[in-house]
Amino acid sequence: MLLHKNVHILNDVVTTVPKRSDRVSLPPSGYLIVSETSLRAGLYFSPPAELVEILRRCGVCLSQFSYRAMSVTMRLIALSETGGLC
């Protein structure tokens, strides 16, 4: 519950610790893998639907994005929502 509170994860979202066999590049079906580094960098939940769609289209996991790439992507999403990208 402390993790849920600290990074704003809804209480109905189930979190698990990965198994040794789990790999970031091949997450189990239905799972979103997030690294500790991302959480320490200030990533909060739930990720915007636009970000999830970008990740899905690119075929990458959230944890494969560096902090800088995440920052740029989130700024582009914000700009597109405010009409700043034409």
Distance bins in CASP14 RR format, pairs under 12 A and 6 or more apart:
PFRMAT RR
TARGET T0000
AUTHOR 0000-0000-0000
RMODE 2
METHOD distances of the structure
MODEL  1
1 7 0 0 0 0 0 1 0 0 0 0 0
1 9 0 0 0 0 1 0 0 0 0 0 0
1 10 0 0 0 0 0 1 0 0 0 0 0
1 11 1 0 0 1 0 0 0 0 0 0 0
1 13 0 0 0 0 0 1 0 0 0 0 0
1 14 0 0 0 0 0 1 0 0 0 0 0
1 15 0 0 0 0 1 0 0 0 0 0 0
2 9 0 0 0 0 0 1 0 0 0 0 0
2 15 0 0 0 0 0 1 0 0 0 0 0
2 39 0 0 0 0 0 1 0 0 0 0 0
3 9 1 0 0 1 0 0 0 0 0 0 0
3 10 0 0 0 0 0 1 0 0 0 0 0
3 11 0 0 0 0 0 1 0 0 0 0 0
3 13 0 0 0 0 0 1 0 0 0 0 0
3 14 0 0 0 0 0 1 0 0 0 0 0
3 15 1 0 0 1 0 0 0 0 0 0 0
3 16 0 0 0 0 0 1 0 0 0 0 0
3 17 0 0 0 0 0 1 0 0 0 0 0
3 34 0 0 0 0 0 1 0 0 0 0 0
3 36 0 0 0 0 0 1 0 0 0 0 0
3 39 0 0 0 0 1 0 0 0 0 0 0
3 44 0 0 0 0 0 1 0 0 0 0 0
3 45 0 0 0 0 0 1 0 0 0 0 0
4 10 1 0 0 1 0 0 0 0 0 0 0
4 11 1 0 1 0 0 0 0 0 0 0 0
4 12 0 0 0 0 1 0 0 0 0 0 0
4 13 1 0 0 1 0 0 0 0 0 0 0
4 14 0 0 0 0 0 1 0 0 0 0 0
4 15 1 0 0 1 0 0 0 0 0 0 0
4 39 0 0 0 0 0 1 0 0 0 0 0
4 44 0 0 0 0 0 1 0 0 0 0 0
4 45 0 0 0 0 1 0 0 0 0 0 0
4 46 0 0 0 0 0 1 0 0 0 0 0
5 11 0 0 0 0 1 0 0 0 0 0 0
5 15 0 0 0 0 0 1 0 0 0 0 0
5 44 0 0 0 0 0 1 0 0 0 0 0
5 45 0 0 0 0 0 1 0 0 0 0 0
6 15 0 0 0 0 0 1 0 0 0 0 0
6 36 0 0 0 0 0 1 0 0 0 0 0
6 39 1 0 0 1 0 0 0 0 0 0 0
6 40 0 0 0 0 0 1 0 0 0 0 0
6 42 0 0 0 0 1 0 0 0 0 0 0
6 43 0 0 0 0 0 1 0 0 0 0 0
6 44 0 0 0 0 1 0 0 0 0 0 0
6 45 0 0 0 0 0 1 0 0 0 0 0
7 13 0 0 0 0 0 1 0 0 0 0 0
7 15 0 0 0 0 1 0 0 0 0 0 0
7 34 0 0 0 0 1 0 0 0 0 0 0
7 36 0 0 0 0 0 1 0 0 0 0 0
7 38 0 0 0 0 1 0 0 0 0 0 0
7 39 1 0 1 0 0 0 0 0 0 0 0
7 40 0 0 0 0 1 0 0 0 0 0 0
7 41 0 0 0 0 0 1 0 0 0 0 0
7 42 1 0 0 1 0 0 0 0 0 0 0
7 43 1 0 0 1 0 0 0 0 0 0 0
7 44 1 0 1 0 0 0 0 0 0 0 0
7 45 1 0 1 0 0 0 0 0 0 0 0
7 46 0 0 0 0 0 1 0 0 0 0 0
7 47 0 0 0 0 0 1 0 0 0 0 0
8 39 0 0 0 0 0 1 0 0 0 0 0
8 42 0 0 0 0 0 1 0 0 0 0 0
8 43 0 0 0 0 1 0 0 0 0 0 0
8 44 1 0 1 0 0 0 0 0 0 0 0
8 45 1 0 1 0 0 0 0 0 0 0 0
8 46 0 0 0 0 1 0 0 0 0 0 0
8 47 0 0 0 0 0 1 0 0 0 0 0
9 15 1 0 0 1 0 0 0 0 0 0 0
9 32 0 0 0 0 0 1 0 0 0 0 0
9 34 0 0 0 0 1 0 0 0 0 0 0
9 39 0 0 0 0 1 0 0 0 0 0 0
9 43 0 0 0 0 0 1 0 0 0 0 0
9 44 0 0 0 0 1 0 0 0 0 0 0
9 45 1 0 1 0 0 0 0 0 0 0 0
9 46 1 0 0 1 0 0 0 0 0 0 0
9 47 0 0 0 0 0 1 0 0 0 0 0
10 44 0 0 0 0 0 1 0 0 0 0 0
10 45 1 0 0 1 0 0 0 0 0 0 0
10 46 1 0 0 1 0 0 0 0 0 0 0
11 45 0 0 0 0 0 1 0 0 0 0 0
12 45 0 0 0 0 0 1 0 0 0 0 0
12 46 0 0 0 0 0 1 0 0 0 0 0
13 30 0 0 0 0 0 1 0 0 0 0 0
13 31 0 0 0 0 0 1 0 0 0 0 0
13 32 0 0 0 0 1 0 0 0 0 0 0
13 34 0 0 0 0 0 1 0 0 0 0 0
13 45 1 0 0 1 0 0 0 0 0 0 0
13 46 1 0 0 1 0 0 0 0 0 0 0
13 47 0 0 0 0 0 1 0 0 0 0 0
14 30 0 0 0 0 0 1 0 0 0 0 0
14 31 0 0 0 0 1 0 0 0 0 0 0
14 32 0 0 0 0 0 1 0 0 0 0 0
15 31 0 0 0 0 0 1 0 0 0 0 0
15 32 0 0 0 0 1 0 0 0 0 0 0
15 33 0 0 0 0 0 1 0 0 0 0 0
15 34 0 0 0 0 1 0 0 0 0 0 0
15 39 0 0 0 0 0 1 0 0 0 0 0
15 45 0 0 0 0 1 0 0 0 0 0 0
16 22 0 0 0 0 1 0 0 0 0 0 0
16 27 0 0 0 0 0 1 0 0 0 0 0
16 28 0 0 0 0 1 0 0 0 0 0 0
16 30 0 0 0 0 0 1 0 0 0 0 0
16 31 1 0 0 1 0 0 0 0 0 0 0
16 32 0 0 0 0 0 1 0 0 0 0 0
16 33 0 0 0 0 0 1 0 0 0 0 0
16 34 0 0 0 0 0 1 0 0 0 0 0
17 31 0 0 0 0 0 1 0 0 0 0 0
17 33 0 0 0 0 0 1 0 0 0 0 0
17 34 0 0 0 0 0 1 0 0 0 0 0
17 36 0 0 0 0 0 1 0 0 0 0 0
18 24 0 0 0 0 1 0 0 0 0 0 0
18 26 0 0 0 0 0 1 0 0 0 0 0
18 27 0 0 0 0 1 0 0 0 0 0 0
18 28 0 0 0 0 1 0 0 0 0 0 0
18 31 0 0 0 0 1 0 0 0 0 0 0
18 32 0 0 0 0 0 1 0 0 0 0 0
18 33 1 0 0 1 0 0 0 0 0 0 0
18 34 0 0 0 0 0 1 0 0 0 0 0
18 35 0 0 0 0 0 1 0 0 0 0 0
18 36 0 0 0 0 0 1 0 0 0 0 0
18 61 0 0 0 0 0 1 0 0 0 0 0
18 63 0 0 0 0 0 1 0 0 0 0 0
19 27 0 0 0 0 0 1 0 0 0 0 0
19 28 0 0 0 0 1 0 0 0 0 0 0
19 31 0 0 0 0 0 1 0 0 0 0 0
19 33 0 0 0 0 0 1 0 0 0 0 0
21 27 0 0 0 0 0 1 0 0 0 0 0
21 28 0 0 0 0 1 0 0 0 0 0 0
22 28 1 0 0 1 0 0 0 0 0 0 0
22 31 0 0 0 0 1 0 0 0 0 0 0
22 33 1 0 0 1 0 0 0 0 0 0 0
22 61 0 0 0 0 0 1 0 0 0 0 0
22 63 0 0 0 0 0 1 0 0 0 0 0
23 31 0 0 0 0 0 1 0 0 0 0 0
23 33 0 0 0 0 1 0 0 0 0 0 0
23 61 0 0 0 0 1 0 0 0 0 0 0
23 63 0 0 0 0 0 1 0 0 0 0 0
23 64 0 0 0 0 0 1 0 0 0 0 0
24 31 0 0 0 0 0 1 0 0 0 0 0
24 32 0 0 0 0 0 1 0 0 0 0 0
24 33 1 0 1 0 0 0 0 0 0 0 0
24 34 0 0 0 0 1 0 0 0 0 0 0
24 35 1 0 0 1 0 0 0 0 0 0 0
24 36 0 0 0 0 0 1 0 0 0 0 0
24 37 0 0 0 0 0 1 0 0 0 0 0
24 38 0 0 0 0 0 1 0 0 0 0 0
24 60 0 0 0 0 1 0 0 0 0 0 0
24 61 1 0 1 0 0 0 0 0 0 0 0
24 62 0 0 0 0 1 0 0 0 0 0 0
24 63 1 0 1 0 0 0 0 0 0 0 0
24 64 1 0 0 1 0 0 0 0 0 0 0
24 65 0 0 0 0 0 1 0 0 0 0 0
25 33 0 0 0 0 1 0 0 0 0 0 0
25 59 0 0 0 0 1 0 0 0 0 0 0
25 60 0 0 0 0 1 0 0 0 0 0 0
25 61 1 0 0 1 0 0 0 0 0 0 0
25 63 0 0 0 0 1 0 0 0 0 0 0
25 64 1 0 0 1 0 0 0 0 0 0 0
26 33 0 0 0 0 1 0 0 0 0 0 0
26 59 0 0 0 0 0 1 0 0 0 0 0
26 60 0 0 0 0 0 1 0 0 0 0 0
26 61 0 0 0 0 1 0 0 0 0 0 0
26 63 0 0 0 0 0 1 0 0 0 0 0
26 64 0 0 0 0 0 1 0 0 0 0 0
27 33 1 0 1 0 0 0 0 0 0 0 0
27 34 0 0 0 0 0 1 0 0 0 0 0
27 35 0 0 0 0 0 1 0 0 0 0 0
27 55 0 0 0 0 0 1 0 0 0 0 0
27 56 0 0 0 0 0 1 0 0 0 0 0
27 59 0 0 0 0 0 1 0 0 0 0 0
27 60 0 0 0 0 0 1 0 0 0 0 0
27 61 1 0 1 0 0 0 0 0 0 0 0
27 62 0 0 0 0 1 0 0 0 0 0 0
27 63 0 0 0 0 1 0 0 0 0 0 0
27 64 0 0 0 0 1 0 0 0 0 0 0
28 61 0 0 0 0 0 1 0 0 0 0 0
30 52 0 0 0 0 0 1 0 0 0 0 0
30 56 0 0 0 0 0 1 0 0 0 0 0
30 61 0 0 0 0 0 1 0 0 0 0 0
31 61 0 0 0 0 1 0 0 0 0 0 0
31 62 0 0 0 0 0 1 0 0 0 0 0
31 63 0 0 0 0 0 1 0 0 0 0 0
32 38 0 0 0 0 0 1 0 0 0 0 0
32 43 0 0 0 0 0 1 0 0 0 0 0
32 45 0 0 0 0 1 0 0 0 0 0 0
32 46 0 0 0 0 1 0 0 0 0 0 0
32 47 1 0 0 1 0 0 0 0 0 0 0
32 51 0 0 0 0 0 1 0 0 0 0 0
32 52 0 0 0 0 1 0 0 0 0 0 0
32 55 0 0 0 0 1 0 0 0 0 0 0
32 56 0 0 0 0 0 1 0 0 0 0 0
32 60 0 0 0 0 0 1 0 0 0 0 0
32 61 1 0 0 1 0 0 0 0 0 0 0
32 62 1 0 1 0 0 0 0 0 0 0 0
32 63 0 0 0 0 1 0 0 0 0 0 0
32 64 0 0 0 0 0 1 0 0 0 0 0
33 39 0 0 0 0 0 1 0 0 0 0 0
33 55 0 0 0 0 0 1 0 0 0 0 0
33 60 0 0 0 0 0 1 0 0 0 0 0
33 61 1 0 1 0 0 0 0 0 0 0 0
33 62 1 0 0 1 0 0 0 0 0 0 0
33 63 1 0 1 0 0 0 0 0 0 0 0
33 64 0 0 0 0 1 0 0 0 0 0 0
33 65 0 0 0 0 0 1 0 0 0 0 0
34 40 0 0 0 0 0 1 0 0 0 0 0
34 41 0 0 0 0 0 1 0 0 0 0 0
34 42 0 0 0 0 0 1 0 0 0 0 0
34 43 1 0 0 1 0 0 0 0 0 0 0
34 44 0 0 0 0 0 1 0 0 0 0 0
34 45 0 0 0 0 1 0 0 0 0 0 0
34 46 0 0 0 0 0 1 0 0 0 0 0
34 47 0 0 0 0 1 0 0 0 0 0 0
34 55 0 0 0 0 0 1 0 0 0 0 0
34 61 0 0 0 0 1 0 0 0 0 0 0
34 62 1 0 1 0 0 0 0 0 0 0 0
34 63 1 0 1 0 0 0 0 0 0 0 0
34 64 0 0 0 0 0 1 0 0 0 0 0
34 65 0 0 0 0 0 1 0 0 0 0 0
34 70 0 0 0 0 0 1 0 0 0 0 0
35 41 0 0 0 0 1 0 0 0 0 0 0
35 42 0 0 0 0 0 1 0 0 0 0 0
35 43 0 0 0 0 1 0 0 0 0 0 0
35 61 0 0 0 0 1 0 0 0 0 0 0
35 62 0 0 0 0 1 0 0 0 0 0 0
35 63 1 0 1 0 0 0 0 0 0 0 0
35 64 0 0 0 0 1 0 0 0 0 0 0
35 65 0 0 0 0 1 0 0 0 0 0 0
35 66 0 0 0 0 0 1 0 0 0 0 0
35 67 0 0 0 0 0 1 0 0 0 0 0
35 70 0 0 0 0 0 1 0 0 0 0 0
36 42 0 0 0 0 0 1 0 0 0 0 0
36 43 0 0 0 0 0 1 0 0 0 0 0
36 63 0 0 0 0 1 0 0 0 0 0 0
37 43 0 0 0 0 1 0 0 0 0 0 0
37 62 0 0 0 0 0 1 0 0 0 0 0
37 63 0 0 0 0 1 0 0 0 0 0 0
37 64 0 0 0 0 0 1 0 0 0 0 0
37 65 0 0 0 0 0 1 0 0 0 0 0
37 66 0 0 0 0 1 0 0 0 0 0 0
37 67 1 0 0 1 0 0 0 0 0 0 0
37 68 0 0 0 0 0 1 0 0 0 0 0
37 70 0 0 0 0 0 1 0 0 0 0 0
38 44 0 0 0 0 0 1 0 0 0 0 0
38 45 0 0 0 0 0 1 0 0 0 0 0
38 47 0 0 0 0 0 1 0 0 0 0 0
38 61 0 0 0 0 0 1 0 0 0 0 0
38 62 1 0 0 1 0 0 0 0 0 0 0
38 63 1 0 0 1 0 0 0 0 0 0 0
38 64 0 0 0 0 0 1 0 0 0 0 0
38 65 1 0 0 1 0 0 0 0 0 0 0
38 66 0 0 0 0 1 0 0 0 0 0 0
38 67 1 0 0 1 0 0 0 0 0 0 0
38 68 0 0 0 0 0 1 0 0 0 0 0
38 69 0 0 0 0 0 1 0 0 0 0 0
38 70 1 0 0 1 0 0 0 0 0 0 0
38 71 0 0 0 0 0 1 0 0 0 0 0
39 45 0 0 0 0 1 0 0 0 0 0 0
39 62 0 0 0 0 0 1 0 0 0 0 0
39 63 0 0 0 0 0 1 0 0 0 0 0
39 67 0 0 0 0 0 1 0 0 0 0 0
39 70 0 0 0 0 0 1 0 0 0 0 0
40 67 0 0 0 0 1 0 0 0 0 0 0
41 62 0 0 0 0 0 1 0 0 0 0 0
41 63 0 0 0 0 0 1 0 0 0 0 0
41 65 0 0 0 0 0 1 0 0 0 0 0
41 66 0 0 0 0 1 0 0 0 0 0 0
41 67 1 0 1 0 0 0 0 0 0 0 0
41 68 0 0 0 0 1 0 0 0 0 0 0
41 69 0 0 0 0 0 1 0 0 0 0 0
41 70 1 0 0 1 0 0 0 0 0 0 0
41 71 0 0 0 0 1 0 0 0 0 0 0
41 74 0 0 0 0 0 1 0 0 0 0 0
42 67 0 0 0 0 1 0 0 0 0 0 0
42 70 0 0 0 0 1 0 0 0 0 0 0
42 71 0 0 0 0 0 1 0 0 0 0 0
42 74 0 0 0 0 0 1 0 0 0 0 0
43 51 0 0 0 0 0 1 0 0 0 0 0
43 62 0 0 0 0 1 0 0 0 0 0 0
43 63 0 0 0 0 1 0 0 0 0 0 0
43 65 0 0 0 0 1 0 0 0 0 0 0
43 66 0 0 0 0 0 1 0 0 0 0 0
43 67 0 0 0 0 1 0 0 0 0 0 0
43 70 1 0 0 1 0 0 0 0 0 0 0
43 71 0 0 0 0 0 1 0 0 0 0 0
43 73 0 0 0 0 0 1 0 0 0 0 0
43 74 0 0 0 0 1 0 0 0 0 0 0
44 51 0 0 0 0 0 1 0 0 0 0 0
44 70 0 0 0 0 0 1 0 0 0 0 0
44 74 0 0 0 0 0 1 0 0 0 0 0
45 51 0 0 0 0 0 1 0 0 0 0 0
45 52 0 0 0 0 0 1 0 0 0 0 0
45 62 0 0 0 0 0 1 0 0 0 0 0
46 52 0 0 0 0 1 0 0 0 0 0 0
46 62 0 0 0 0 0 1 0 0 0 0 0
47 53 0 0 0 0 0 1 0 0 0 0 0
47 54 0 0 0 0 1 0 0 0 0 0 0
47 55 0 0 0 0 1 0 0 0 0 0 0
47 56 0 0 0 0 0 1 0 0 0 0 0
47 61 0 0 0 0 0 1 0 0 0 0 0
47 62 1 0 0 1 0 0 0 0 0 0 0
47 63 0 0 0 0 0 1 0 0 0 0 0
47 65 0 0 0 0 0 1 0 0 0 0 0
47 70 0 0 0 0 1 0 0 0 0 0 0
47 73 0 0 0 0 0 1 0 0 0 0 0
47 74 0 0 0 0 1 0 0 0 0 0 0
47 77 0 0 0 0 0 1 0 0 0 0 0
48 54 0 0 0 0 1 0 0 0 0 0 0
48 55 0 0 0 0 0 1 0 0 0 0 0
48 62 0 0 0 0 0 1 0 0 0 0 0
48 70 0 0 0 0 0 1 0 0 0 0 0
48 73 0 0 0 0 1 0 0 0 0 0 0
48 74 1 0 0 1 0 0 0 0 0 0 0
48 75 0 0 0 0 0 1 0 0 0 0 0
48 76 0 0 0 0 0 1 0 0 0 0 0
48 77 1 0 0 1 0 0 0 0 0 0 0
48 78 0 0 0 0 1 0 0 0 0 0 0
48 80 0 0 0 0 0 1 0 0 0 0 0
48 81 0 0 0 0 1 0 0 0 0 0 0
49 55 0 0 0 0 0 1 0 0 0 0 0
49 56 0 0 0 0 0 1 0 0 0 0 0
49 77 0 0 0 0 1 0 0 0 0 0 0
49 81 0 0 0 0 0 1 0 0 0 0 0
50 56 0 0 0 0 0 1 0 0 0 0 0
50 57 0 0 0 0 0 1 0 0 0 0 0
50 73 0 0 0 0 1 0 0 0 0 0 0
50 74 0 0 0 0 1 0 0 0 0 0 0
50 75 0 0 0 0 0 1 0 0 0 0 0
50 76 0 0 0 0 1 0 0 0 0 0 0
50 77 1 0 1 0 0 0 0 0 0 0 0
50 78 0 0 0 0 1 0 0 0 0 0 0
50 79 0 0 0 0 0 1 0 0 0 0 0
50 80 1 0 0 1 0 0 0 0 0 0 0
50 81 1 0 0 1 0 0 0 0 0 0 0
51 57 0 0 0 0 0 1 0 0 0 0 0
51 58 0 0 0 0 0 1 0 0 0 0 0
51 60 0 0 0 0 0 1 0 0 0 0 0
51 61 0 0 0 0 0 1 0 0 0 0 0
51 62 1 0 0 1 0 0 0 0 0 0 0
51 65 0 0 0 0 1 0 0 0 0 0 0
51 69 0 0 0 0 0 1 0 0 0 0 0
51 70 0 0 0 0 1 0 0 0 0 0 0
51 71 0 0 0 0 0 1 0 0 0 0 0
51 72 0 0 0 0 0 1 0 0 0 0 0
51 73 1 0 0 1 0 0 0 0 0 0 0
51 74 1 0 0 1 0 0 0 0 0 0 0
51 75 0 0 0 0 0 1 0 0 0 0 0
51 76 0 0 0 0 1 0 0 0 0 0 0
51 77 1 0 0 1 0 0 0 0 0 0 0
51 78 0 0 0 0 0 1 0 0 0 0 0
51 80 0 0 0 0 0 1 0 0 0 0 0
51 81 0 0 0 0 0 1 0 0 0 0 0
52 58 0 0 0 0 0 1 0 0 0 0 0
52 59 0 0 0 0 0 1 0 0 0 0 0
52 60 0 0 0 0 0 1 0 0 0 0 0
52 61 0 0 0 0 0 1 0 0 0 0 0
52 62 0 0 0 0 1 0 0 0 0 0 0
52 65 0 0 0 0 0 1 0 0 0 0 0
52 73 0 0 0 0 0 1 0 0 0 0 0
52 77 0 0 0 0 0 1 0 0 0 0 0
53 59 0 0 0 0 0 1 0 0 0 0 0
53 73 0 0 0 0 0 1 0 0 0 0 0
53 77 0 0 0 0 1 0 0 0 0 0 0
54 60 0 0 0 0 1 0 0 0 0 0 0
54 61 0 0 0 0 0 1 0 0 0 0 0
54 62 0 0 0 0 0 1 0 0 0 0 0
54 65 0 0 0 0 1 0 0 0 0 0 0
54 69 0 0 0 0 0 1 0 0 0 0 0
54 70 0 0 0 0 0 1 0 0 0 0 0
54 72 0 0 0 0 0 1 0 0 0 0 0
54 73 1 0 0 1 0 0 0 0 0 0 0
54 74 0 0 0 0 0 1 0 0 0 0 0
54 76 0 0 0 0 1 0 0 0 0 0 0
54 77 1 0 0 1 0 0 0 0 0 0 0
54 80 0 0 0 0 0 1 0 0 0 0 0
55 61 1 0 0 1 0 0 0 0 0 0 0
55 62 1 0 1 0 0 0 0 0 0 0 0
55 63 0 0 0 0 1 0 0 0 0 0 0
55 64 0 0 0 0 1 0 0 0 0 0 0
55 65 1 0 0 1 0 0 0 0 0 0 0
55 69 0 0 0 0 0 1 0 0 0 0 0
55 70 0 0 0 0 0 1 0 0 0 0 0
55 73 0 0 0 0 1 0 0 0 0 0 0
55 77 0 0 0 0 0 1 0 0 0 0 0
56 62 0 0 0 0 0 1 0 0 0 0 0
57 73 0 0 0 0 0 1 0 0 0 0 0
58 64 0 0 0 0 1 0 0 0 0 0 0
58 65 0 0 0 0 1 0 0 0 0 0 0
58 69 0 0 0 0 0 1 0 0 0 0 0
58 73 0 0 0 0 1 0 0 0 0 0 0
59 65 0 0 0 0 0 1 0 0 0 0 0
60 66 0 0 0 0 0 1 0 0 0 0 0
60 69 0 0 0 0 1 0 0 0 0 0 0
60 70 0 0 0 0 0 1 0 0 0 0 0
60 73 0 0 0 0 0 1 0 0 0 0 0
61 70 0 0 0 0 0 1 0 0 0 0 0
62 69 0 0 0 0 0 1 0 0 0 0 0
62 70 0 0 0 0 1 0 0 0 0 0 0
62 73 0 0 0 0 0 1 0 0 0 0 0
62 74 0 0 0 0 0 1 0 0 0 0 0
63 69 0 0 0 0 0 1 0 0 0 0 0
63 70 0 0 0 0 0 1 0 0 0 0 0
64 70 0 0 0 0 0 1 0 0 0 0 0
65 71 0 0 0 0 1 0 0 0 0 0 0
65 72 0 0 0 0 1 0 0 0 0 0 0
65 73 1 0 0 1 0 0 0 0 0 0 0
65 74 0 0 0 0 1 0 0 0 0 0 0
66 72 0 0 0 0 1 0 0 0 0 0 0
66 73 0 0 0 0 0 1 0 0 0 0 0
67 73 0 0 0 0 0 1 0 0 0 0 0
67 74 0 0 0 0 0 1 0 0 0 0 0
68 74 0 0 0 0 0 1 0 0 0 0 0
68 75 0 0 0 0 0 1 0 0 0 0 0
69 75 0 0 0 0 0 1 0 0 0 0 0
69 76 0 0 0 0 0 1 0 0 0 0 0
70 76 0 0 0 0 0 1 0 0 0 0 0
70 77 0 0 0 0 0 1 0 0 0 0 0
71 77 0 0 0 0 0 1 0 0 0 0 0
71 78 0 0 0 0 0 1 0 0 0 0 0
72 78 0 0 0 0 0 1 0 0 0 0 0
72 79 0 0 0 0 0 1 0 0 0 0 0
73 79 0 0 0 0 0 1 0 0 0 0 0
73 80 0 0 0 0 0 1 0 0 0 0 0
74 80 0 0 0 0 0 1 0 0 0 0 0
74 81 0 0 0 0 0 1 0 0 0 0 0
75 81 0 0 0 0 0 1 0 0 0 0 0
75 82 0 0 0 0 0 1 0 0 0 0 0
75 84 0 0 0 0 0 1 0 0 0 0 0
75 85 0 0 0 0 0 1 0 0 0 0 0
76 82 0 0 0 0 0 1 0 0 0 0 0
76 83 0 0 0 0 0 1 0 0 0 0 0
76 84 0 0 0 0 1 0 0 0 0 0 0
76 85 1 0 0 1 0 0 0 0 0 0 0
77 83 0 0 0 0 0 1 0 0 0 0 0
77 84 0 0 0 0 0 1 0 0 0 0 0
77 85 0 0 0 0 1 0 0 0 0 0 0
78 84 0 0 0 0 1 0 0 0 0 0 0
78 85 0 0 0 0 1 0 0 0 0 0 0
79 85 1 0 1 0 0 0 0 0 0 0 0
79 86 0 0 0 0 1 0 0 0 0 0 0
80 86 0 0 0 0 1 0 0 0 0 0 0
END
